[in-house]
Amino acid sequence: MTSNEDSLQKKLLPRHITFMAMGGVIGTGIFKGSAETISLAGPGVIFSYIFAGLLLLVVMGAIAELATVYPNRNMKDFIREAFGERVSFIVGWLYCFMWLSVCVIEVIAAGSFIQYWLPGVPLWILSLASAALIILINMMNVRGYGEMEFWLAGIKIFMIIVFIVLGACILFGILPGPNSAGLRNYSDHGGFFPSGWTAIFSALLIVMFSYGGSELIGLTLTETENAEKILPKVIKNFILRVILFYTLPILIICGLIPWNQLNETTSPFVQVLSSTGLQGAANLMNFILVTAVLSAANSGIYGATRMLHSMAKDGEAPRWLGRLSPQGVPVGSLYFCAIILLIGSLLAYITQEGLFRVLMAVPGFVVMLVWICICLSQLKLRKMYPKKPTFQVWGFPYITGLTALALGVIAILFVLDAQNRVSISVCLGLVILLAFWSIFKFKKT
């Protein structure tokens, strides 16, 4: 059995890790969850995405800084270095739980989108087929996986750009469309902030779920050559793209359809294109939606398997989860994830939309905890770096400290939100279980 971290193949290119992270971020959160954020805050919800993007910028900067100091180590290793194996154990398992929850959400969403074409096929069968496809892609070596995810993520990014350009042309009257209100949809129906400024913070609970997955870059470090040099450049471009790919489509949507007339059960992208009367537009957008959520699930399986492999290497997970194939694929972890996806697909048959609603809040809360740990790790380790970092977070320690504080406040809002009561209870219960488990597992520490 091979569980040496060096056995992972360093074959990921900069474009691979950029698009893998984009694939994890641009999924259900924007294509389906944006309808809910718009219903909460109206067009002004773009400020929720901008604010969350600024927090994300600091978190990603902390990962880049730590990567320049501790080469050939990943995100979990940074937390372990700062706070020891118990905290690393808890965060690692929570992160795996988050990604597996995301993957279940995404394959269920993929099944629901495919039902647009195959209404007679049960959701659980379509979800199971989607899960099988994702597992097969992850069986490829890391270079092949990176190429596949590059094209999957590239399709949806390209189509988001097309959507932005097409929508802007309709909005400004360059192309004919159903919108005759001009820009009045931004000021009518209660104005740009119909629910007040406070709604921006209410929408943050969903926005953080949407941005979750960006930190996946922190797990690609052990499979990227010269990651400590490449990562800072990748992150600078990545953050701007993420913010633009969220805010611009939302502005287009709110400009073409009044924010209070969006149907939360249908993707607002499909609603906009259907309303234009363009032949085949809805079918094309539905294809993009399927591609988007499959890409997000693909990134999720990568994140879960690499975290499980790293934990198995460090004795924080069963050793069989660290088993590698001759191509450097952590097949032990992949088989485990396949079982979870199978169970999730079958649960979709039993609970239908109920499972989707319960799982939606899980990633957002766990992402908050992981991001906080990354910020606190950088705060603690900065004074004991073994060498000077070639990239540093701006305004240290104030910017990092304020970011950790803001994330902590958002995490508390998650806990206090009555709509998330069941999901948060599951998360907190898991945290308590892992805490007790870590006490007994590492009692000699």
C-alpha positions as CSV (number, residue, x, y, z in Angstrom):
1,M,0.0,0.0,0.0
2,T,1.4,3.4,-1.0
3,S,0.4,6.4,0.9
4,N,3.4,8.7,0.4
5,E,2.3,12.2,-0.6
6,D,5.2,12.3,-3.1
7,S,3.6,9.5,-5.0
8,L,1.0,11.9,-6.2
9,Q,2.0,13.1,-9.7
10,K,2.9,16.7,-10.2
11,K,1.3,17.1,-13.5
12,L,-1.2,20.0,-13.0
13,L,-0.6,23.1,-15.0
14,P,-1.6,26.7,-14.0
15,R,-4.6,26.7,-16.3
16,H,-5.7,23.4,-14.8
17,I,-5.8,24.6,-11.2
18,T,-7.5,27.9,-12.2
19,F,-10.3,26.1,-14.0
20,M,-10.6,23.4,-11.3
21,A,-11.2,26.1,-8.7
22,M,-13.6,27.9,-11.1
23,G,-15.3,24.6,-11.6
24,G,-15.9,24.2,-7.9
25,V,-17.2,27.8,-7.5
26,I,-19.4,28.2,-10.6
27,G,-22.1,25.6,-10.2
28,T,-25.4,25.3,-8.4
29,G,-24.7,28.5,-6.4
30,I,-24.9,30.8,-9.4
31,F,-27.1,28.9,-11.8
32,K,-29.8,27.9,-9.3
33,G,-29.0,29.6,-6.0
34,S,-28.9,33.1,-7.5
35,A,-32.7,33.1,-7.7
36,E,-32.8,32.8,-4.0
37,T,-30.2,35.5,-3.3
38,I,-32.0,37.9,-5.7
39,S,-35.3,37.2,-4.0
40,L,-33.7,38.2,-0.7
41,A,-32.0,41.4,-1.7
42,G,-33.0,42.3,-5.2
43,P,-30.4,43.8,-7.6
44,G,-28.4,45.1,-4.6
45,V,-27.4,41.5,-3.9
46,I,-24.3,42.1,-6.1
47,F,-22.8,43.9,-3.1
48,S,-23.1,40.6,-1.2
49,Y,-21.1,38.9,-3.9
50,I,-18.5,41.7,-3.9
51,F,-18.1,41.7,-0.1
52,A,-17.8,38.0,0.0
53,G,-15.3,38.2,-2.9
54,L,-13.1,40.6,-0.8
55,L,-13.1,38.1,2.1
56,L,-12.2,35.3,-0.3
57,L,-9.3,37.4,-1.7
58,V,-7.7,37.5,1.8
59,V,-8.3,33.8,2.4
60,M,-6.7,32.9,-1.0
61,G,-3.9,35.3,-0.3
62,A,-3.2,33.5,3.0
63,I,-3.0,30.2,1.2
64,A,-0.6,31.6,-1.4
65,E,1.6,33.1,1.3
66,L,1.7,29.8,3.2
67,A,2.5,27.9,0.0
68,T,5.6,29.9,-0.6
69,V,6.9,29.1,2.9
70,Y,5.9,25.5,3.1
71,P,6.4,23.9,-0.3
72,N,4.9,20.5,-1.2
73,R,2.3,20.9,1.5
74,N,-1.4,21.5,1.2
75,M,-4.1,23.5,3.0
76,K,-4.6,20.9,5.7
77,D,-0.9,20.7,6.4
78,F,-0.9,24.5,7.1
79,I,-3.6,24.1,9.7
80,R,-1.8,21.1,11.2
81,E,1.4,23.1,11.4
82,A,-0.4,25.9,13.2
83,F,-2.7,24.1,15.6
84,G,-1.7,20.5,15.7
85,E,-3.2,17.2,14.6
86,R,-6.4,17.4,16.6
87,V,-7.6,20.6,14.8
88,S,-6.3,19.3,11.5
89,F,-8.2,16.0,12.1
90,I,-11.5,17.9,12.8
91,V,-11.1,20.4,9.9
92,G,-10.0,17.6,7.5
93,W,-13.1,15.4,8.1
94,L,-15.4,18.4,8.1
95,Y,-14.0,19.5,4.7
96,C,-14.5,16.0,3.3
97,F,-18.1,16.0,4.7
98,M,-18.6,19.4,3.0
99,W,-17.4,18.3,-0.4
100,L,-19.4,15.1,-0.3
101,S,-22.5,17.1,0.6
102,V,-21.7,19.4,-2.4
103,C,-21.3,16.5,-4.7
104,V,-24.6,15.0,-3.7
105,I,-26.2,18.4,-4.2
106,E,-24.6,18.8,-7.6
107,V,-25.5,15.3,-8.9
108,I,-29.1,15.8,-7.7
109,A,-29.2,19.2,-9.5
110,A,-27.7,17.5,-12.6
111,G,-30.5,14.9,-12.5
112,S,-33.1,17.6,-12.1
113,F,-31.8,19.5,-15.1
114,I,-31.6,16.4,-17.3
115,Q,-35.3,15.8,-16.4
116,Y,-36.0,18.9,-18.5
117,W,-35.4,16.6,-21.5
118,L,-36.4,13.3,-19.9
119,P,-39.4,14.1,-17.7
120,G,-40.5,10.5,-17.5
121,V,-37.2,9.2,-15.9
122,P,-37.0,9.2,-12.1
123,L,-34.7,11.7,-10.5
124,W,-32.7,9.1,-8.6
125,I,-31.8,7.2,-11.8
126,L,-30.5,10.4,-13.5
127,S,-28.6,11.4,-10.4
128,L,-27.0,8.0,-10.2
129,A,-25.9,8.2,-13.9
130,S,-24.4,11.6,-13.2
131,A,-22.5,10.3,-10.2
132,A,-21.2,7.3,-12.2
133,L,-19.8,9.7,-14.9
134,I,-18.0,11.8,-12.3
135,I,-16.4,8.8,-10.7
136,L,-15.2,7.6,-14.1
137,I,-13.6,11.0,-14.8
138,N,-11.8,10.9,-11.5
139,M,-10.3,7.5,-12.3
140,M,-8.1,9.3,-14.9
141,N,-4.5,10.3,-14.0
142,V,-4.3,13.9,-12.7
143,R,-3.1,15.3,-16.0
144,G,-6.1,13.7,-17.8
145,Y,-8.4,14.8,-15.0
146,G,-7.1,18.4,-15.2
147,E,-7.7,18.5,-19.0
148,M,-11.2,17.1,-18.6
149,E,-12.1,19.6,-15.9
150,F,-10.4,22.4,-17.9
151,W,-12.9,21.8,-20.8
152,L,-15.9,21.2,-18.5
153,A,-15.3,24.4,-16.6
154,G,-14.4,26.2,-19.9
155,I,-17.7,25.4,-21.5
156,K,-19.7,27.0,-18.7
157,I,-17.4,30.0,-18.4
158,F,-17.6,30.6,-22.1
159,M,-21.4,30.4,-22.0
160,I,-21.6,32.8,-19.0
161,I,-19.6,35.3,-21.1
162,V,-22.0,34.7,-24.1
163,F,-25.0,35.2,-21.6
164,I,-23.5,38.5,-20.4
165,V,-22.9,39.8,-23.9
166,L,-26.3,38.7,-25.3
167,G,-28.2,40.0,-22.2
168,A,-26.4,43.3,-22.3
169,C,-27.3,43.7,-26.0
170,I,-31.0,43.0,-25.3
171,L,-30.9,45.2,-22.3
172,F,-29.5,48.2,-24.2
173,G,-31.7,47.6,-27.2
174,I,-29.0,46.5,-29.6
175,L,-30.8,43.2,-30.1
176,P,-34.6,42.8,-30.0
177,G,-36.0,41.3,-26.9
178,P,-39.0,41.2,-24.5
179,N,-37.6,43.9,-22.3
180,S,-39.1,47.4,-23.0
181,A,-38.4,48.9,-19.6
182,G,-34.9,49.8,-20.4
183,L,-33.0,50.1,-17.1
184,R,-36.1,50.8,-15.1
185,N,-36.2,47.3,-13.6
186,Y,-33.2,48.5,-11.4
187,S,-35.3,51.4,-10.0
188,D,-38.8,50.0,-10.1
189,H,-40.3,47.3,-7.9
190,G,-38.8,48.8,-4.7
191,G,-35.6,50.1,-6.1
192,F,-32.1,48.7,-6.2
193,F,-32.3,47.7,-2.5
194,P,-36.0,46.7,-2.2
195,S,-35.5,45.0,1.1
196,G,-33.0,47.5,2.6
197,W,-29.2,47.3,3.2
198,T,-29.6,44.6,5.8
199,A,-30.8,42.1,3.2
200,I,-27.3,42.2,1.7
201,F,-26.1,40.5,4.9
202,S,-29.0,38.0,4.9
203,A,-28.0,37.0,1.4
204,L,-24.4,36.4,2.5
205,L,-25.5,33.1,4.0
206,I,-26.2,31.7,0.5
207,V,-23.4,33.7,-1.2
208,M,-20.8,32.0,1.0
209,F,-22.1,28.6,-0.2
210,S,-21.7,29.8,-3.8
211,Y,-18.0,30.8,-3.2
212,G,-17.2,27.7,-1.4
213,G,-14.7,25.6,-3.4
214,S,-12.3,28.4,-4.2
215,E,-10.0,27.1,-1.4
216,L,-9.7,23.9,-3.5
217,I,-6.5,25.5,-4.9
218,G,-5.0,24.8,-1.5
219,L,-5.2,21.0,-2.2
220,T,-3.7,21.2,-5.7
221,L,-0.3,22.2,-4.3
222,T,1.0,18.7,-4.0
223,E,0.2,17.9,-7.6
224,T,1.5,21.1,-9.2
225,E,5.2,21.7,-10.1
226,N,6.6,24.9,-8.6
227,A,3.2,25.7,-6.9
228,E,4.8,28.2,-4.6
229,K,5.7,30.4,-7.6
230,I,2.6,29.8,-9.7
231,L,-0.1,30.1,-7.0
232,P,0.2,33.9,-6.3
233,K,-0.2,34.7,-10.0
234,V,-3.1,32.3,-10.4
235,I,-5.0,33.7,-7.4
236,K,-4.8,37.4,-8.5
237,N,-6.6,36.6,-11.8
238,F,-8.9,34.0,-10.2
239,I,-10.6,36.4,-7.7
240,L,-11.5,39.0,-10.3
241,R,-13.0,36.4,-12.6
242,V,-15.1,34.9,-9.9
243,I,-16.6,38.3,-8.8
244,L,-17.3,39.3,-12.5
245,F,-18.9,35.9,-13.4
246,Y,-21.3,36.3,-10.5
247,T,-22.2,40.0,-10.4
248,L,-22.5,40.7,-14.2
249,P,-25.0,37.8,-14.9
250,I,-27.1,38.9,-11.9
251,L,-27.2,42.5,-13.1
252,I,-28.3,41.2,-16.6
253,I,-31.0,39.0,-15.0
254,C,-32.4,41.8,-12.8
255,G,-32.4,44.1,-15.8
256,L,-34.4,41.8,-18.1
257,I,-36.8,40.3,-15.5
258,P,-38.1,42.2,-12.4
259,W,-36.4,40.7,-9.4
260,N,-39.7,39.9,-7.7
261,Q,-41.0,37.9,-10.7
262,L,-38.2,35.3,-10.8
263,N,-39.3,31.7,-10.1
264,E,-37.1,30.2,-7.4
265,T,-37.7,26.7,-8.6
266,T,-36.2,27.3,-12.0
267,S,-32.8,28.6,-13.0
268,P,-33.0,32.4,-13.7
269,F,-30.7,31.8,-16.6
270,V,-33.2,29.5,-18.3
271,Q,-36.0,32.0,-17.5
272,V,-34.1,34.9,-19.1
273,L,-33.3,32.9,-22.3
274,S,-36.7,31.4,-22.5
275,S,-38.3,34.9,-22.3
276,T,-36.1,36.2,-25.3
277,G,-37.9,33.8,-27.7
278,L,-34.6,32.7,-29.2
279,Q,-35.1,29.3,-30.8
280,G,-33.4,26.5,-28.8
281,A,-32.1,29.0,-26.2
282,A,-33.6,27.2,-23.2
283,N,-32.3,23.8,-24.4
284,L,-28.8,25.3,-24.8
285,M,-28.9,26.9,-21.4
286,N,-30.1,23.7,-19.8
287,F,-27.1,21.9,-21.4
288,I,-24.8,24.5,-19.9
289,L,-26.5,24.0,-16.5
290,V,-25.9,20.2,-16.7
291,T,-22.2,20.8,-17.6
292,A,-21.8,23.4,-14.8
293,V,-23.1,21.2,-12.0
294,L,-21.2,18.1,-13.3
295,S,-18.0,20.2,-13.3
296,A,-18.7,21.4,-9.8
297,A,-19.2,17.8,-8.6
298,N,-16.1,16.8,-10.5
299,S,-14.1,19.4,-8.5
300,G,-15.8,18.2,-5.3
301,I,-14.7,14.6,-5.7
302,Y,-11.1,15.8,-6.4
303,G,-11.2,17.9,-3.2
304,A,-12.6,15.1,-1.1
305,T,-10.3,12.4,-2.4
306,R,-7.1,14.5,-2.0
307,M,-8.1,15.5,1.5
308,L,-8.8,11.9,2.5
309,H,-5.5,10.8,1.0
310,S,-3.6,13.5,2.9
311,M,-5.4,12.5,6.1
312,A,-4.6,8.8,5.6
313,K,-0.9,9.8,5.1
314,D,-0.9,11.6,8.4
315,G,-2.7,8.9,10.4
316,E,-5.9,11.0,10.6
317,A,-8.0,8.6,8.5
318,P,-7.9,4.8,7.8
319,R,-4.7,3.8,5.9
320,W,-6.7,2.2,3.0
321,L,-8.0,5.6,2.1
322,G,-4.4,6.5,1.1
323,R,-4.0,3.7,-1.5
324,L,-2.9,4.9,-4.9
325,S,-3.3,3.4,-8.3
326,P,-0.2,3.1,-10.6
327,Q,-1.4,6.3,-12.3
328,G,-1.2,8.2,-8.9
329,V,-5.0,8.3,-8.4
330,P,-6.1,7.9,-4.7
331,V,-8.4,5.0,-5.5
332,G,-9.1,4.1,-1.9
333,S,-10.6,7.5,-1.3
334,L,-12.3,7.5,-4.7
335,Y,-14.1,4.2,-3.9
336,F,-15.3,5.6,-0.6
337,C,-16.6,8.7,-2.3
338,A,-18.4,6.6,-4.9
339,I,-20.3,4.8,-2.1
340,I,-21.4,8.1,-0.6
341,L,-22.6,9.4,-4.0
342,L,-24.5,6.2,-4.5
343,I,-26.2,6.6,-1.2
344,G,-26.9,10.3,-1.9
345,S,-28.5,9.4,-5.3
346,L,-30.8,6.8,-3.6
347,L,-31.7,9.3,-0.9
348,A,-32.8,11.7,-3.7
349,Y,-35.4,9.1,-4.6
350,I,-36.7,8.9,-1.0
351,T,-36.6,12.6,0.0
352,Q,-36.7,14.4,-3.4
353,E,-36.2,18.2,-2.8
354,G,-36.0,17.7,1.0
355,L,-32.5,16.4,0.9
356,F,-31.4,19.3,-1.4
357,R,-32.7,21.9,1.1
358,V,-31.0,20.2,4.1
359,L,-27.6,19.9,2.4
360,M,-27.6,23.4,0.9
361,A,-26.6,25.0,4.2
362,V,-23.9,22.5,5.1
363,P,-21.2,23.7,2.7
364,G,-21.7,27.4,3.6
365,F,-21.2,26.8,7.3
366,V,-18.2,24.4,6.9
367,V,-16.6,26.8,4.4
368,M,-16.7,29.5,7.0
369,L,-14.9,27.3,9.6
370,V,-12.3,26.2,7.0
371,W,-11.6,29.8,5.9
372,I,-11.4,31.0,9.5
373,C,-8.8,28.3,10.2
374,I,-6.8,29.3,7.2
375,C,-6.7,32.9,8.3
376,L,-5.8,32.0,11.9
377,S,-3.1,29.7,10.6
378,Q,-1.5,32.5,8.7
379,L,-1.8,34.8,11.7
380,K,-0.1,32.3,14.0
381,L,2.6,31.0,11.7
382,R,3.8,34.3,10.2
383,K,6.2,35.0,13.2
384,M,7.7,31.5,12.9
385,Y,8.2,31.1,9.2
386,P,11.3,29.0,8.4
387,K,12.0,31.4,5.5
388,K,10.8,34.7,4.1
389,P,7.7,34.4,1.9
390,T,8.0,35.5,-1.7
391,F,4.3,36.7,-1.5
392,Q,2.6,38.3,1.5
393,V,-0.9,39.2,2.4
394,W,-1.5,43.0,2.4
395,G,-2.0,44.9,5.6
396,F,-1.0,42.1,7.9
397,P,-2.2,41.4,10.6
398,Y,-5.1,43.8,10.5
399,I,-6.6,42.7,7.1
400,T,-6.3,39.0,8.0
401,G,-7.7,39.6,11.5
402,L,-10.7,41.6,10.3
403,T,-11.4,38.9,7.7
404,A,-11.4,36.1,10.3
405,L,-13.7,38.3,12.5
406,A,-16.1,38.9,9.6
407,L,-16.2,35.2,8.7
408,G,-16.9,34.4,12.4
409,V,-19.8,36.8,12.4
410,I,-21.2,35.2,9.3
411,A,-20.8,31.8,10.8
412,I,-22.8,32.9,13.9
413,L,-25.5,34.2,11.6
414,F,-25.6,30.7,10.0
415,V,-26.1,29.1,13.4
416,L,-28.9,31.6,14.3
417,D,-30.8,31.4,11.0
418,A,-34.0,29.4,11.7
419,Q,-34.1,28.1,8.1
420,N,-30.8,26.3,8.6
421,R,-31.6,24.8,11.9
422,V,-31.6,21.2,10.8
423,S,-28.4,21.6,8.6
424,I,-26.5,23.4,11.3
425,S,-27.6,20.9,13.9
426,V,-26.0,18.2,11.8
427,C,-22.8,20.2,11.3
428,L,-22.5,21.1,15.0
429,G,-23.2,17.5,16.0
430,L,-20.5,16.4,13.6
431,V,-18.0,18.9,15.1
432,I,-18.7,17.7,18.6
433,L,-18.3,14.0,17.5
434,L,-15.0,14.8,15.8
435,A,-13.8,16.7,18.8
436,F,-14.4,13.8,21.1
437,W,-12.9,11.4,18.6
438,S,-9.8,13.5,18.3
439,I,-9.3,13.6,22.1
440,F,-9.2,9.8,22.3
441,K,-7.4,9.3,19.0
442,F,-4.5,11.7,19.9
443,K,-4.6,11.3,23.6
444,K,-0.8,11.1,23.7
445,T,-0.5,14.5,22.1
